[in-house]
Amino acid sequence: MIFLLTSGVVVELMSCVGVLVMRHFYDRLHYVGPASTLGAFLIGAALVVQNALKQQGVKSILVVVLLVMISPVLTHATARAARIREFGRLVVLDEERTS
């Protein structure tokens, strides 16, 4: 349990440092992902190991599942909203095209 909790806290702290260090908004979004998925999963797993399937364990499972499902959608929506705010509409630039 201590290993899971420590790993989760380390992931959260590294994500916070990444958000602070990066200069561009889109680069910062890359560091939000691990904090909301991997970090939450590790901390939730530590709670489940400690509390088994008692009320706290079941609640932590539900919270982790919710975070893992909603986080990628929220990150994508945030990036899309930032792109629309930056250009006034959703646009793909010529230098961003792959083919």
Protein Blocks (a to p, Z undefined) as FASTA:
>chain_A
ZZmmmmmmmmmmmmmmmmmmpmbfklmmmmmmmmmmmmmmmmmmmmmmmnmmafklmmmm
mmmmmmmmmmmmmmmmmmmmmmmmmnopacddfklpmZZ
